[in-house]
């Protein structure tokens, strides 16, 4: 074995003994670096005669190629070993059951709202939707609740430090009653001049906001307001309509309804609506489910209608409260905690 063959064999041995990339790079420098043994062989060619230089140079180049090939093979071997180690460390047990993506479902409050919309839709009511950031005028003044009126304290709300183009303060709506005004105004404009104006029958479900928080109240809650205005509408229509709704919502006729006198600035006379189940866990207890009343003449005027000609009633029910009664939930806050263990019961 000549000198170059011994050099190649020594390089292969050094590369094979390298167990890490850093060790391999050190071995490379020993043979192929600027001061490496192959490089020294090439530098020594300068001292040889021209005839010997060509033959010797060819042999050195062959040795260099063999060393470089051995280096590349060892690099690949170390990379393969590192990859194999990573795969072992991150191995997947394919015998385990797969992780399934859970099936989503409507939130119980959303389900209750859809049910309410379907029931009132079957009775000929339109469904109105509108802004949650409202003007002070639509939230209060148009509902016969003028500025500084003490009745406003019943509906403390969240104000936005911004005014609209007419200088009116904006707030997070404390109820969906503003949509009753907006819908009635649009209805009045559409049928202006008609000999007989069609009745206004509309519900306005949606999110509302008040400064309130306990087991049965939340700063953000859901409400459905209803309005029926025409030339021949009375309290008996309200009672018949609401009884049909509440029986359909709870899927039972084993309940009774009562009207209890109350006060609201936007209705006169006004009444709370209570229900009592004749069977079940809530049997025998009167439960408040809605406020209602005959629409106040001033509110009728703000709708763009004539109170001497048009009368009607309005009501407002808490969707969250109806959902609590339907599903037997004792704490309103459970609906908004985001606990999947609770919410999954309603899938």
Backbone torsions as a table, in degrees:
resi	resn	phi	psi	omega
1	UNK	NA	124.1	-178.2
2	UNK	-79.9	179.7	-173.9
3	UNK	-62.5	-43.4	-178.9
4	UNK	-66.7	-37.6	177.4
5	UNK	-63.4	-39.6	177.8
6	UNK	-64.1	-37.7	179.7
7	UNK	-65.4	-43.2	179.3
8	UNK	-63.3	-42.7	-179.4
9	UNK	-64.9	-38.2	179.1
10	UNK	-65.7	-40.2	178.9
11	UNK	-64.1	-43.8	179.9
12	UNK	-61.9	-39.8	179.0
13	UNK	-64.5	-43.3	179.8
14	UNK	-63.6	-40.6	179.2
15	UNK	-66.1	-41.2	-178.1
16	UNK	-64.8	-32.1	-178.7
17	UNK	-78.8	-13.5	179.8
18	UNK	-74.3	119.3	-178.2
19	UNK	-102.8	-2.3	179.2
20	UNK	-139.2	159.6	-179.0
21	UNK	-60.4	-39.0	-179.3
22	UNK	-64.0	-40.4	178.8
23	UNK	-64.2	-38.8	-178.8
24	UNK	-66.8	-38.7	179.2
25	UNK	-66.9	-34.2	176.4
26	UNK	-66.2	-41.1	178.0
27	UNK	-65.7	-37.8	177.1
28	UNK	-60.2	-45.7	-179.6
29	UNK	-60.5	-32.3	-178.8
30	UNK	-66.7	-29.0	-175.9
31	UNK	-111.6	-32.2	-175.0
32	UNK	-119.3	1.0	179.8
33	UNK	-73.5	-178.9	-178.3
34	UNK	-60.6	-30.2	178.4
35	UNK	-113.1	19.7	-177.4
36	UNK	-72.7	167.8	-174.5
37	UNK	-67.3	-36.9	176.8
38	UNK	-67.1	-42.3	179.7
39	UNK	-62.2	-38.4	178.6
40	UNK	-63.5	-38.3	177.7
41	UNK	-62.0	-40.0	-179.9
42	UNK	-69.3	-39.0	178.3
43	UNK	-64.7	-32.8	-178.3
44	UNK	-68.7	-14.8	179.5
45	UNK	-63.2	-26.5	-177.0
46	UNK	-62.3	-27.0	-177.5
47	UNK	-88.4	-3.7	-177.7
48	UNK	-89.6	154.8	173.1
49	UNK	-62.8	159.6	-176.3
50	UNK	-60.1	-41.5	-177.3
51	UNK	-64.6	-40.0	-178.8
52	UNK	-77.0	-29.4	-174.5
53	UNK	-60.1	-41.9	-176.7
54	UNK	-65.7	-46.5	-178.0
55	UNK	-67.2	-43.7	-179.0
56	UNK	-65.6	-39.0	179.4
57	UNK	-62.4	-39.1	179.2
58	UNK	-64.1	-41.3	179.3
59	UNK	-65.3	-39.9	-179.9
60	UNK	-65.7	-40.0	179.0
61	UNK	-63.0	-38.5	176.3
62	UNK	-63.4	-43.0	178.7
63	UNK	-63.4	-40.8	179.7
64	UNK	-62.1	-42.7	179.7
65	UNK	-63.5	-37.3	178.7
66	UNK	-66.6	-40.2	178.3
67	UNK	-65.7	-43.6	179.8
68	UNK	-63.9	-38.1	178.2
69	UNK	-65.3	-41.1	178.3
70	UNK	-64.1	-38.5	178.5
71	UNK	-64.3	-44.7	-179.6
72	UNK	-63.5	-40.7	178.7
73	UNK	-62.3	-41.4	-178.9
74	UNK	-69.0	-37.2	176.9
75	UNK	-60.1	-45.0	-179.7
76	UNK	-64.8	-38.5	-180.0
77	UNK	-64.3	-42.8	178.3
78	UNK	-65.4	-40.0	178.6
79	UNK	-64.0	-41.4	178.9
80	UNK	-64.6	-39.7	-179.8
81	UNK	-65.6	-40.0	179.1
82	UNK	-65.5	-42.1	178.6
83	UNK	-63.7	-41.7	179.3
84	UNK	-62.1	-39.2	178.5
85	UNK	-64.3	-42.3	178.2
86	UNK	-63.1	-41.8	179.7
87	UNK	-63.7	-38.6	178.1
88	UNK	-65.7	-40.2	-178.1
89	UNK	-69.8	-30.9	-176.8
90	UNK	-109.9	28.6	-175.7
91	UNK	-66.1	144.1	176.4
92	UNK	-103.3	135.0	175.5
93	UNK	-87.1	99.3	-175.4
94	UNK	-73.0	-4.3	177.1
95	UNK	-83.4	-12.5	179.0
96	UNK	-74.5	150.2	176.3
97	UNK	-66.2	147.4	-179.8
98	UNK	-69.7	159.6	176.8
99	UNK	-89.2	111.9	-176.9
100	UNK	-85.5	145.9	174.6
101	UNK	-78.1	126.7	-177.5
102	UNK	-62.7	149.0	177.8
103	UNK	-82.8	125.8	179.9
104	UNK	-76.9	165.8	179.1
105	UNK	-154.3	160.8	177.2
106	UNK	-66.1	143.3	173.1
107	UNK	-63.0	145.1	-178.7
108	UNK	-57.1	-34.2	177.0
109	UNK	-68.8	-39.5	176.8
110	UNK	-64.0	-38.0	177.4
111	UNK	-64.9	-41.1	178.7
112	UNK	-64.0	-40.4	179.7
113	UNK	-64.9	-43.4	178.1
114	UNK	-60.7	-38.2	179.5
115	UNK	-65.7	-43.6	179.0
116	UNK	-60.9	-45.9	-179.3
117	UNK	-61.6	-40.0	-179.4
118	UNK	-66.1	-41.0	-178.1
119	UNK	-66.3	-48.6	-179.6
120	UNK	-68.6	-33.0	176.1
121	UNK	-60.6	-36.7	179.1
122	UNK	-69.4	-17.7	178.8
123	UNK	-98.8	10.6	175.3
124	UNK	88.9	16.0	179.4
125	UNK	-91.6	137.0	170.1
126	UNK	-77.7	162.9	177.9
127	UNK	-117.9	121.0	-176.9
128	UNK	-109.7	145.7	177.7
129	UNK	-133.4	149.2	-177.7
130	UNK	-161.2	-172.8	-173.2
131	UNK	-67.2	142.1	174.0
132	UNK	-86.5	-22.0	172.0
133	UNK	-97.6	112.3	-171.3
134	UNK	-116.7	165.7	172.9
135	UNK	-82.8	155.6	177.1
136	UNK	-59.0	-33.9	-176.9
137	UNK	-64.6	-47.9	-179.3
138	UNK	-70.9	-34.1	-177.4
139	UNK	-73.5	-31.3	-173.0
140	UNK	-133.5	-60.7	-170.8
141	UNK	-59.0	-44.7	-179.4
142	UNK	-65.8	-15.9	-179.5
143	UNK	-101.7	27.2	178.3
144	UNK	61.5	36.8	-179.5
145	UNK	-129.8	71.7	-171.5
146	UNK	-67.1	168.6	-179.1
147	UNK	-57.0	138.6	179.0
148	UNK	70.6	7.8	176.4
149	UNK	-71.4	133.4	-176.2
150	UNK	-61.6	-23.5	-179.6
151	UNK	-65.7	-17.6	178.8
152	UNK	-64.4	-25.8	-178.8
153	UNK	-64.6	-17.5	177.3
154	UNK	-74.3	-14.8	-175.1
155	UNK	-135.0	47.6	177.0
156	UNK	-49.8	133.6	-174.4
157	UNK	-130.5	178.9	179.1
158	UNK	-99.8	120.7	-180.0
159	UNK	-96.4	148.4	175.8
160	UNK	-102.6	133.5	-175.6
161	UNK	-77.6	55.4	-178.0
162	UNK	-146.0	148.0	174.8
163	UNK	-116.0	154.8	177.8
164	UNK	-82.0	-174.6	-176.0
165	UNK	-63.8	-18.7	179.6
166	UNK	-101.6	12.0	176.5
167	UNK	80.0	16.3	-179.5
168	UNK	-94.2	140.3	-178.7
169	UNK	-68.8	147.9	177.1
170	UNK	-103.6	148.8	179.5
171	UNK	-149.6	161.9	170.3
172	UNK	-76.6	122.9	-170.6
173	UNK	-58.0	133.4	178.9
174	UNK	-84.1	-9.3	178.1
175	UNK	-159.9	172.0	179.2
176	UNK	-95.6	10.9	177.4
177	UNK	-56.5	-34.2	177.4
178	UNK	-52.8	-33.1	179.8
179	UNK	-70.0	-26.2	174.5
180	UNK	-63.5	-44.7	179.4
181	UNK	-64.4	-48.2	-178.1
182	UNK	-61.2	-44.0	-179.0
183	UNK	-65.6	-44.3	-178.8
184	UNK	-65.0	-38.7	177.3
185	UNK	-61.3	-45.9	179.3
186	UNK	-63.6	-38.6	179.0
187	UNK	-63.9	-43.6	-179.5
188	UNK	-63.8	-39.9	179.1
189	UNK	-66.9	-40.3	-178.0
190	UNK	-63.7	-37.5	-175.0
191	UNK	-107.6	19.9	179.8
192	UNK	-58.8	133.4	178.1
193	UNK	86.1	-5.0	-179.9
194	UNK	-71.1	142.0	179.4
195	UNK	-62.7	-40.6	176.8
196	UNK	-130.5	115.3	-179.5
197	UNK	-84.6	130.6	177.3
198	UNK	-58.9	148.1	177.6
199	UNK	-59.2	149.2	172.6
200	UNK	-94.6	115.6	175.9
201	UNK	-130.9	111.8	-173.4
202	UNK	-152.1	146.5	168.3
203	UNK	-118.7	151.1	-179.8
204	UNK	-130.3	92.8	177.0
205	UNK	-89.7	153.1	176.1
206	UNK	161.5	-179.1	-179.7
207	UNK	-78.1	143.4	176.8
208	UNK	-138.5	167.5	-170.3
209	UNK	-140.6	130.3	174.9
210	UNK	-147.3	157.5	179.3
211	UNK	-81.4	88.3	-175.6
212	UNK	-162.3	136.7	-179.9
213	UNK	-160.1	114.7	171.8
214	UNK	-162.3	-163.7	-174.7
215	UNK	-64.7	-22.5	-179.3
216	UNK	-120.9	7.4	178.8
217	UNK	-138.1	149.7	179.6
218	UNK	-138.5	146.2	177.1
219	UNK	-58.6	-29.7	172.3
220	UNK	-118.3	126.0	179.5
221	UNK	-144.2	177.3	-176.6
222	UNK	-116.4	138.7	-175.7
223	UNK	-137.4	150.2	171.1
224	UNK	-124.9	121.8	177.1
225	UNK	-108.0	143.2	179.6
226	UNK	-125.7	149.9	-179.2
227	UNK	-142.1	133.2	173.6
228	UNK	-136.3	111.3	-178.8
229	UNK	-126.7	135.2	177.1
230	UNK	-163.8	-165.1	-179.1
231	UNK	-93.1	-9.1	-177.7
232	UNK	-148.2	60.0	-178.6
233	UNK	-118.1	137.3	-177.0
234	UNK	-138.1	179.7	180.0
235	UNK	-64.4	-29.2	179.7
236	UNK	-64.8	-31.9	175.7
237	UNK	-66.4	-39.5	178.1
238	UNK	-61.9	-46.9	-177.6
239	UNK	-64.4	-44.8	-179.5
240	UNK	-64.7	-43.5	-179.3
241	UNK	-63.9	-46.7	-175.3
242	UNK	-71.0	-34.5	177.0
243	UNK	-64.2	-43.1	177.1
244	UNK	-60.7	-41.6	-179.6
245	UNK	-63.9	-49.2	-172.5
246	UNK	-69.1	-33.1	176.4
247	UNK	-68.5	-39.0	178.3
248	UNK	-69.7	-37.8	-177.5
249	UNK	-65.4	-44.6	-178.4
250	UNK	-92.4	-1.0	176.6
251	UNK	56.0	46.2	177.0
252	UNK	-157.4	146.9	172.6
253	UNK	-101.8	1.3	-178.7
254	UNK	-85.8	57.2	175.1
255	UNK	-150.4	156.1	179.1
256	UNK	-122.9	159.1	-173.7
257	UNK	-122.6	142.6	172.6
258	UNK	-140.5	151.0	175.8
259	UNK	-106.0	129.5	-179.3
260	UNK	-118.8	123.1	-176.9
261	UNK	-53.9	140.0	-179.0
262	UNK	-151.1	-168.0	178.9
263	UNK	-137.0	130.5	168.5
264	UNK	-139.8	139.1	-177.2
265	UNK	-66.7	-22.2	-174.8
266	UNK	-96.2	-1.2	176.2
267	UNK	-133.7	151.0	177.5
268	UNK	-161.4	112.5	0.7
269	UNK	-75.2	166.1	-177.3
270	UNK	-125.1	155.6	180.0
271	UNK	-153.6	145.1	167.5
272	UNK	-85.4	144.8	177.1
273	UNK	-106.8	122.8	177.9
274	UNK	-114.8	151.8	174.4
275	UNK	-128.2	155.7	175.2
276	UNK	-137.9	125.1	177.7
277	UNK	-80.2	140.4	178.8
278	UNK	-91.8	-10.2	177.4
279	UNK	-143.1	163.3	174.8
280	UNK	96.3	-178.9	-175.3
281	UNK	-65.0	-21.9	179.7
282	UNK	-100.3	16.1	-176.5
283	UNK	-57.2	133.3	173.2
284	UNK	84.6	-1.9	-178.9
285	UNK	-104.5	133.2	173.7
286	UNK	-80.9	129.3	-176.1
287	UNK	-124.2	125.4	178.0
288	UNK	-76.3	127.2	-177.3
289	UNK	-125.6	-11.4	-175.9
290	UNK	-164.4	155.1	167.0
291	UNK	-108.5	151.0	-176.0
292	UNK	-158.3	176.1	175.2
293	UNK	163.0	171.7	175.3
294	UNK	-78.1	131.4	-174.6
295	UNK	-60.0	130.7	-178.5
296	UNK	-63.8	140.3	179.9
297	UNK	-53.9	-36.3	-179.9
298	UNK	-65.7	-35.8	177.0
299	UNK	-68.5	-38.0	176.1
300	UNK	-59.2	-41.4	178.5
301	UNK	-62.9	-42.7	-179.6
302	UNK	-66.0	-20.3	175.7
303	UNK	-78.7	-8.8	-177.3
304	UNK	86.9	20.8	-178.7
305	UNK	-115.5	167.7	-179.4
306	UNK	-97.0	114.3	-178.2
307	UNK	-66.9	-16.9	176.0
308	UNK	-76.5	-17.9	-177.0
309	UNK	-111.8	-35.0	-174.6
310	UNK	-111.3	133.1	175.4
311	UNK	-132.0	168.7	179.0
312	UNK	174.4	-173.1	-179.9
313	UNK	-135.7	160.9	176.6
314	UNK	-136.0	155.9	176.6
315	UNK	-149.0	158.2	177.8
316	UNK	-142.9	127.3	-178.5
317	UNK	-126.1	145.6	175.9
318	UNK	-82.5	117.3	179.7
319	UNK	-64.1	-38.5	179.9
320	UNK	-61.8	-42.4	-178.7
321	UNK	-66.6	-41.3	177.0
322	UNK	-62.4	-39.6	177.5
323	UNK	-64.8	-39.4	178.1
324	UNK	-60.3	-43.4	-179.6
325	UNK	-69.2	-40.0	-177.6
326	UNK	-67.6	-39.8	-174.7
327	UNK	-101.0	1.5	177.8
328	UNK	69.4	38.8	179.6
329	UNK	-97.3	128.9	-174.9
330	UNK	-93.0	-14.4	-176.9
331	UNK	-132.5	116.9	-177.6
332	UNK	-57.5	-33.0	-174.5
333	UNK	-64.5	-20.9	177.8
334	UNK	-62.0	-29.9	-179.7
335	UNK	-65.6	-25.4	-171.0
336	UNK	-116.1	5.8	179.2
337	UNK	-78.0	-17.5	-179.5
338	UNK	73.7	21.5	-179.9
339	UNK	-82.8	112.4	-177.0
340	UNK	-65.5	-24.3	178.2
341	UNK	-65.0	-34.5	177.6
342	UNK	-78.6	-49.5	-173.6
343	UNK	-67.2	-29.2	-177.9
344	UNK	-66.7	-16.2	178.6
345	UNK	-66.9	-18.4	-173.4
346	UNK	-102.7	8.2	179.2
347	UNK	-69.7	NA	NA
